[in-house]
Amino acid sequence: MTMTPLDALLTRYSVGPKHLVEPGPGDAELTLMAQAALRAPDHAELVPYRFKVVRGDSKRGMAALFADAARASAKGEEGAALDAERALRPPVTVAVVARIDLGHPLVPAHEQWAAVGGAVANFLSAAHALGFGGKMLSGAKVRNPAIAAAFCEPGETLVGWIALGTPARRAAGPARKPDPGQLLIDWHPPCK
């Protein structure tokens, strides 16, 4: 059965790294995910994000970087080992890097950040449509100067990482979500 784009959105849920196994997406699937990301709300030629793929031997380098950051933050050797192991879990990790042009004459920064969020959502929905699981991860590591410098060029901001792979088991689905009707509220102009 072919999954429609709407199916991909309505059935997607996050699958964390400890529930992801090989195989991870290959070049062809990652290219499709990037193409989906480019369909997010955009502003003509302005693409304020990049995706940096971490797989194979590069995963060990990322694990060492995470372990060093854990040691520097006083997590000790146990914390360093745990952070390194977490970096190695998903078959493929994709770093999300934003390149926000604060002086752009037509597109304010908040619209560029919205495009970054839309790109990540489309990337994850495409992964799901292709049969992979994934989850966006962030936290204190994105603010670590050594980690950010390893992933970013000058003027870029590390947003987080997308963990990707095959779900280890068929999940029951997402946690209970609010009723969509609670999100849709009719607006009326204020009385004068």
KESEFI-396494 format. One record per residue (C-alpha): y, z, x. Coordinates in steps of 0.2 Angstrom, whole numbers, plus 2048, in hexadecimal, padded with zeros to 3 digits. Example, Ala and Ser with C-alpha at 12.3 -4.5 7.8 and 13.67 -1.06 7.14 Angstrom:
% residues 2
+-----+-----+-----+
:   v :   w :   u :
+-----+-----+-----+
: 7EA : 827 : 83E :
: 7FB : 824 : 844 :
+-----+-----+-----+
END
This chain:
% residues 192
+-----+-----+-----+
:   v :   w :   u :
+-----+-----+-----+
: 800 : 800 : 800 :
: 811 : 7FB : 807 :
: 81E : 809 : 807 :
: 82F : 804 : 800 :
: 83F : 80A : 808 :
: 841 : 816 : 7F9 :
: 830 : 81C : 7FB :
: 833 : 820 : 80D :
: 842 : 82A : 808 :
: 83B : 833 : 7FA :
: 82A : 838 : 802 :
: 831 : 83C : 814 :
: 830 : 84E : 81A :
: 832 : 855 : 82C :
: 822 : 858 : 836 :
: 825 : 863 : 845 :
: 81F : 860 : 857 :
: 810 : 86C : 856 :
: 809 : 861 : 848 :
: 80C : 850 : 851 :
: 7FE : 848 : 85A :
: 7FA : 837 : 863 :
: 7FD : 829 : 860 :
: 810 : 82A : 860 :
: 81A : 81A : 85C :
: 81A : 80C : 869 :
: 828 : 800 : 86D :
: 826 : 7F5 : 85E :
: 827 : 804 : 852 :
: 836 : 80C : 85C :
: 83F : 7FC : 85A :
: 83D : 7FC : 848 :
: 843 : 80E : 847 :
: 852 : 809 : 851 :
: 855 : 7FA : 845 :
: 854 : 806 : 836 :
: 861 : 811 : 83F :
: 86D : 803 : 841 :
: 86D : 801 : 82E :
: 875 : 812 : 82B :
: 887 : 812 : 826 :
: 890 : 80A : 834 :
: 8A1 : 803 : 839 :
: 89E : 7F1 : 83E :
: 89A : 7F0 : 851 :
: 89D : 803 : 854 :
: 88C : 80C : 857 :
: 890 : 81E : 85C :
: 87E : 823 : 860 :
: 870 : 81F : 86C :
: 85E : 823 : 86C :
: 855 : 828 : 87D :
: 842 : 827 : 87C :
: 838 : 834 : 886 :
: 826 : 831 : 887 :
: 818 : 830 : 895 :
: 81D : 837 : 8A5 :
: 82F : 83A : 8A0 :
: 828 : 848 : 894 :
: 824 : 853 : 8A3 :
: 836 : 850 : 8AA :
: 83D : 856 : 899 :
: 831 : 865 : 899 :
: 837 : 86A : 8AA :
: 849 : 868 : 8A5 :
: 846 : 873 : 896 :
: 83C : 880 : 8A0 :
: 84B : 881 : 8AD :
: 857 : 884 : 89E :
: 84C : 892 : 897 :
: 84C : 89B : 8A8 :
: 85F : 899 : 8A9 :
: 861 : 8A1 : 898 :
: 857 : 8B0 : 89D :
: 848 : 8AB : 893 :
: 83D : 8AE : 8A2 :
: 82D : 8A6 : 8A7 :
: 825 : 8A8 : 897 :
: 833 : 8A0 : 88E :
: 834 : 892 : 89A :
: 821 : 88E : 898 :
: 823 : 88E : 885 :
: 832 : 883 : 885 :
: 829 : 877 : 891 :
: 81A : 877 : 886 :
: 825 : 873 : 877 :
: 82D : 864 : 880 :
: 81B : 85D : 883 :
: 814 : 85F : 872 :
: 81A : 84F : 869 :
: 813 : 83E : 86F :
: 825 : 837 : 86F :
: 836 : 83F : 86F :
: 846 : 836 : 86C :
: 856 : 83E : 872 :
: 865 : 83A : 866 :
: 875 : 838 : 86F :
: 886 : 836 : 867 :
: 894 : 82B : 86E :
: 8A3 : 830 : 864 :
: 8B3 : 826 : 867 :
: 8C0 : 833 : 863 :
: 8CE : 826 : 865 :
: 8C7 : 818 : 85B :
: 8D5 : 811 : 851 :
: 8CB : 80D : 841 :
: 8BD : 819 : 840 :
: 8C0 : 82C : 841 :
: 8B4 : 837 : 84A :
: 8AD : 83F : 83A :
: 8A8 : 82E : 834 :
: 89F : 82A : 844 :
: 896 : 83B : 843 :
: 890 : 836 : 831 :
: 88A : 826 : 839 :
: 880 : 830 : 846 :
: 878 : 83A : 838 :
: 874 : 82B : 82D :
: 86C : 822 : 83C :
: 860 : 832 : 83F :
: 85B : 832 : 82D :
: 857 : 820 : 82D :
: 84E : 821 : 83E :
: 843 : 82F : 836 :
: 840 : 826 : 826 :
: 83B : 817 : 82F :
: 82F : 821 : 83A :
: 827 : 828 : 829 :
: 826 : 817 : 822 :
: 81C : 811 : 831 :
: 810 : 820 : 830 :
: 817 : 82C : 83C :
: 81E : 83D : 83A :
: 82D : 844 : 842 :
: 83B : 851 : 842 :
: 84C : 853 : 849 :
: 84E : 862 : 855 :
: 85E : 869 : 85C :
: 863 : 87B : 860 :
: 86A : 883 : 870 :
: 862 : 876 : 87B :
: 86F : 869 : 876 :
: 87D : 874 : 87C :
: 874 : 877 : 88D :
: 87F : 86E : 89A :
: 870 : 869 : 8A5 :
: 866 : 862 : 897 :
: 875 : 859 : 890 :
: 879 : 852 : 8A1 :
: 868 : 84B : 8A2 :
: 869 : 842 : 892 :
: 87B : 83D : 891 :
: 887 : 832 : 899 :
: 899 : 838 : 89A :
: 8A1 : 838 : 889 :
: 891 : 83A : 880 :
: 88A : 849 : 876 :
: 878 : 84E : 875 :
: 874 : 851 : 863 :
: 862 : 855 : 864 :
: 850 : 84E : 864 :
: 845 : 845 : 858 :
: 833 : 84A : 85B :
: 827 : 83C : 856 :
: 814 : 839 : 854 :
: 806 : 838 : 848 :
: 805 : 847 : 83C :
: 7F5 : 851 : 841 :
: 7F0 : 853 : 82F :
: 7F6 : 84D : 81E :
: 804 : 85A : 81A :
: 806 : 860 : 808 :
: 818 : 85A : 809 :
: 829 : 861 : 80A :
: 82D : 873 : 806 :
: 835 : 875 : 7F5 :
: 845 : 86D : 7F4 :
: 853 : 870 : 7E7 :
: 854 : 866 : 7D7 :
: 85E : 856 : 7DB :
: 868 : 859 : 7CB :
: 86F : 868 : 7D4 :
: 876 : 85C : 7E1 :
: 87F : 851 : 7D5 :
: 88E : 858 : 7CD :
: 89A : 84F : 7C2 :
: 8AC : 850 : 7C9 :
: 8BB : 851 : 7BD :
: 8CD : 850 : 7C3 :
: 8D6 : 861 : 7C3 :
: 8E0 : 865 : 7B3 :
: 8F3 : 864 : 7B6 :
+-----+-----+-----+
END
